[in-house]
């Protein structure tokens, strides 16, 4: 920051809260695949206070009532003294669960990073892999079976039928 050196592909950049969008996307893909329902309780994480009464949708919409670990005084002291600390999910959840919920599940709205940590754990259970691998496989690795190509006018699929608009042709991604 503040330097003249250009960013390179080998640089590491803290991505922070963008992972909330990625986590939500993975969860919604799992919903679409039928592996979970929005109204399912958070039974995948039995140590969560009130888990039987909190739904996946309430985690997604910040209506779980769970305490936001980033509001914990001890967490903030560590963030001030050691901003590069790598936290485990157990540490973050322990900080959150030291505090009572803000309200009963569905009884209000409060932004809570705790919700996203729990959604990440749920995605790991359902996808059978670390959340980083789910991000890579589901969001950042292009599908290997087909590639869609857009050009010209009309819509064209493998069958060759066309309609007004843009030509779309599927082809194998492998050369």
N, C-alpha and C positions, 0 to 999 in steps of 0.2 A: 504494500500500500504506500502510495506517495512516491514510489520509485519510478524509474524509467524503463525497467526491464519488462519486456512483454510476457504475458502469460503463455506457458507452453503446455502441451498435452501431458507432460510428466509432473506438472505442478499439482499439489494437493490443496484443495480449497474446502473450507468448512461450508457445508450445505445447510445445516440447521433445519429450520422448520419446513423446508420443501418436502422433507420426508413424510410429513403429515399427509400431504396430497398423495404421495406414492403409496403409503400404507392404506389410505382410504380406497384408492384404486384397486389394490390387491384384494382387500376385503370385499369390495363390490364385484370383482371378478369371481371370487369364491361364492358369493351369493348367486350370481348368474349361473355358475356351474352346479348349483344345488347342494353345495357342501355345507352351507350355513344359511340361515334365514335372518332377516333383519330383526324379527321379533324373538329370536332365540335368546335365552338368558346367558349371562356370562359364566356359564358353568365350566368352561374350559380353564378358568382360573379360579380354583376353589378358595384360595386365600383372600380373595377380594371381599371386603365387607359388604354384605348385602347382595352378593353375586347372583343369587337366585331371582332377585327383583330388578336387576339391571339388564337391559337388552343391548344387543349389538347396535341397534339404531340409536339408543341413548348415548352410547359411547361416541358414535359418529357425529351426533348433533350437539355434543357438549351438554347433555341433559342427564348425565348419570348422577350428579351430585358429588362425585368423588373429589377429594381435596387435590388441588394442583400442587405437585411437588415443588415447582419452581417458586412457590410462595412460602416454602418452609425456610425459617431463619437459618437453620444449620446448613442447608443446601446452599443458601446465598453466601454464607460465610466462607464456605469452601470455594464457591465460584469466584469470590473476591480474592482469596489467597492463592488459589491454584486453578486459574481459568482453563488450563489444558487438561484437567483431570478427565479421565475416561470413566464414566459411570456405568455400573452394571444395572440391568433392569431390576434386580433384587434390591439394590441400594435406593433406586428411585422410588420403587413401590413402597419400601419400608418407610421412607420419608413421608410419602403421601398418607400411608395408613396409620401413622402416628396421630393423625388429626381426624376429627369426626367429619363426616360428609357435610357439605354445605346445605343440602336439602335431600328429601327422599327422591329416589329415581323418578325422573319425569316431572318433578315438582318445580323446576326452574331451569335457568341457563347459567352456566359458569364455565368459562374457558378453562380447560384442564389438560395439560400435557400428559397427565396420568392416563387419560382415556386412550391416547395414541400409543403409549407404551403397551397397554393391555391389548389393543387391537393388533399390534405387531406380534405379541406373544400368541394370540389366537391364530393369526395367519401362519405362524411357524408350525403350530400344531396341525392345522388343517392341510397345509401345503407340504408338511414333512421335511422342511429345510429351514435354515436361518433366513430371516427376513431379507437380508442383503442378497441372498441367492434368489429369492422370489422377485425382488426388484429387478435383478439382472435378467432372469429368465422370462419374466412376464412383461416387463416394461422397456428393457433396453436391448434385448436380443431380437433382431428381426425374425419373423417366421421363416422357416427354411423351405416351406413347400411351394409357395407361390409368391410372385411379385406382381403388383398391379402397375400398369404403365398408362400414363395419361398423355394424350396428344390430340391435336386436330379438333374436329367436330363430330358429333354423333357418339353413341355409346356402343362399344363393341366388346363382347365377351368371347370366350372360346368358340361359341356357336356361330359367331359371325353376324348375329342380328345387331341392328343399329337403331338408335333413336337420336333425336336432336340433343346436342350438348357436346360432350367430349368423348373421344375414343378411349375406351378402357380395355386393355388387353392383359389377361393373366398369362404369365409365363413362368416356367420353372426358375427358381432362384439360383440353381446350380448351372454353371456354364455348360 
